[in-house]
Amino acid sequence: MHRERGLVSTMSDVTGATRTLLQRSMGILEPGLRRAQEAGTIRSDIESADIPNILAMVAAALGALKVDQPTRRRYLNILLDAFNPPHGTPVH
C-alpha cells in the first residue's frame, strides 16, 4: 500500500472514485455477496449497495493513515471481523 500512497494522495476524491468504480461492478459483487450470506459466512443484513461505500471508506482511510503495514493490516482485520455474522451488531 505504501507504493500506492502517492497515487492516493494525488486523487482529489479517492472515496468518490472508489465508490464509482465499485458501483459499476455491482453485477459481479451482488451474486458473490448473496452466496456468502447463504453460506453464513457474511452478515445477512449487509446489502450489496453497502459494499462500495464501505470499501470507499476503507480505501480513503488506509491512504490517509500514517501507520506501518502491520498496523494497517490489524485495522483491516478488525473491520473485516464486523462482516462476520457471530460478531455483528444488527443494523436497521
N, C-alpha and C positions, 0 to 999 in steps of 0.2 A: 504494500500500500504506500510505502514511503516514496517509491518512484512515481506513483500516480498523484501524489500530493500537489506537485506543480501544476498538473492539468486541472485538478480540482480547484486550486486556488485561482486559476485564470478564468474559470467559468463564473459568470456573474450570478447564475441561478442554478446551482447544481441540484437543488431539491426539485425545482420545476422540470429541469431537463431529465432527471432520473424518472420522475413520475410520468412524464410524457412518453418516454421510451418504453416503460413497463406497461402503460395503458395500451400501447399498440400491440402488446404481446398477450393481452387478456385471453385470447382464444387458446393460447398454449398453457397459460397459468391456471385457468379455471378447471379443466379436467384433472390436472395433477392435484390441485387442492381438494377437489371432491373425492378423489381416490384415497388421498391421505386421511381425510376425515372419515370416510367409510371404514378404513383400516384402524381407526382410533389412534393414529399417530400425530394428529394435529387437532387442535380445538375445533369443536363443531360450530362455535359462534363466530369464527373468523369468516368474513365474506371475501370473495375474490377482489372486490373493489378496495379492500383494506390493504392488500399486498403492495400495490405501487406506492401508496402513501407511507407505509411502514418502512419499506426499503429505501424510499427517498430520504426519510428522516435518518436512517442508519448511514446512508452514503454521505449526507451532509455532516453528520456528527463525526464520523470517522475521518473525514477530510479536514475537519476543523480542530480536532483534538491534537494536542501536542504531548502525546504519550507514546511510550515504546510499544513495540509489537506485542509482547506478552500481555500488556495491559489492555490493548485494543481487543485482543483475542478473548480475554477474560470478559470484557464488557459485551462482546458479541455473544458469547456463550450464555451470559445472564439473560440477554434479550431473547435468544432462541428458546431458552427454557420456558419463557412466557407462552410460547406456542404449544407447549406440551400439555395435554389435557389434564393430567393429575395436578399440575402446578397452577393452572389458570384460575383467575377470579372471573366469574361470569360478567360479561359486558352486556349492556342493553342498547 
